[in-house]
Amino acid sequence: MRTYLDCVPCFVRQAIDSARRVSDDPAVHERLLRETLSAASRMAFDSPPPALGRLIHRRLRELTGREDPYGSAKHQANMMALSMLEDLRRRAAGTADPFAAAVRLAIAGNVIDLGVKSHLTDDEVRSVLDSALEDPLDDRAVEDLRQAAATAGDILYLADNAGEIVLDRLLIEALGPEKVTLAVKGAPIINDATREDAEAAGLTALVTVIDNGSDAPGTILELCSRSFRERFESAGLVVSKGQGNYETLSGSTAGNLFFLLKVKCGVIARDLGCDVGEMVVRRHRPVVPVARRADGGDFDRLAEAAHS
């Protein structure tokens, strides 16, 4: 997916909010904001939004010296989701269609996205999860996913956020853990899930866990490791969670790919042809390959901009 003009205010908000979350120093806030504005003014709009998001948060780590600025928030999200897991498992098992219920709960968990909303309360998350089993969802798309999973020899499951990854466990169990490989981010970026979050969710004991070798808040294949790209290309089925993965993979040529997400942004809603707040299961329709700059465009890297 390309970057739209409406994405630019979100970059600015994200830079300010993340800087304030990590540092009390107004000079850090101003510096990150100015560098973000400079980069946004020269970015290529044919790149996906996470390309610039990656640079903003990489620069934040450099300015603050903190390897995982969202580490405490990720831990809190994991603990909250774990406290709810067994109750949600029982509720899903008690429905007429436990597989569809697991899909719903995994998608509902996608609300735990601190890139879209910097300050998300436990009550907001619980409210979304409480309504997930009754909220509208495309039953035909769920059935399409069920059949694709049943016939796939192996499944690559692309995780999105901490906390959310705990709820992904319910769907992974329904898909068949023996044929699932879980992919997490290669380094900390916002509250995206890394191997530590997979461990907290108990998934390292359940499935094979790999990382994609990248610190982008999505899956920019050009920036991922060769081993991950090979695994992506060979998978019988790819289940892609969240907005960042949709933004970066909607231009993919893969034909064995399903997107699962909760729509939290007007730009994504327009691109998908749905409403903000909807839960989405969508089989990807491959597109003709196009050249795309993975660094977000022909502008100086944010770290270099700090010295300009």
C-alpha positions, 0 to 999 in steps of 0.5 A: 500500500502506498503512503497517502497525504493523510498519513503525514499528520499521523507520522507527526503525532507518532513522533511527538507521542513516542518522544514524550513517552520515552523522554522528558527532555523537550529538546529530544521531542523537538529534534525528533519532530523536526527530523520527521517533518524534514523526512516527510517533506521529501519522502516518496509516496509510493512507499508504504507508511511503515517505511518512514515509521521505521526510521522515526522509531529507529531515530528515537532509539538513537536519541534516547539510547533505549533499545526497547522504548516500549518494553514496559508497555509490551510487558503490561499488554502481555500480562493483561492478555494472559490474565484473560486467556483462559476465560477467552479460551472457554468462551471460544470453545463454548460457541457453535464454531470455535474456529471462527471464535478464535479468528474473532478474538485474534483479530480483536487483539489487534486493537493493542496497537500503540503506533495508532493510539499511543495511550490505550487503557486496559478497559478499552482492550477488554471492551473490544474483546468482550464484544468480539464474538458478536461483532460482524465478520465476513463468514465466507472469508472465515470459511475460506481461511478455514479451508486454506488452512486445512489444505496447507502443508505448512502455515507461516503466521506473521505476528503483529503486537505484544499482548495481541500475540497472546490472543494469537495463540487461540487461533494458532491452536485452531490452525494446528500448531504442528504446521505453524511457524510464527514470525516475529520482528527481528528487533524492537519497534513500537510495541510489535512482538519480538521473540521475548513476547512469543516466549511470554505468550507460551508460543515458543513451547508450542510452535517454531518461532523465527524472526524476520530480521527487520525492525520495520513496523510491518513486513517490508520484504526487501528489508527482511533476512534472506532466510525469512524471505525464503520461508515466506515464499515457500509457505503453503499459507501465510496468515498476516496480522495487523495494519502494518503487515497489510500496509507492507504486504498488500502489494505482494505477489503472493497468492497464498496470503490472508490478512487479519486485522481490526481497522483503526485508521481511515486510510486503511478503511478506504484502501480496504473498502470498509469502515473504521472499527471493522474486523477484517479477514481478507484473502490477498489478490496478488498484484503485478510487481512494481518497484518500491523503495524500501527506505521510504524515499529519496531523502536522507536517513533520519539519523543523517538529518540530525547533523544537517 
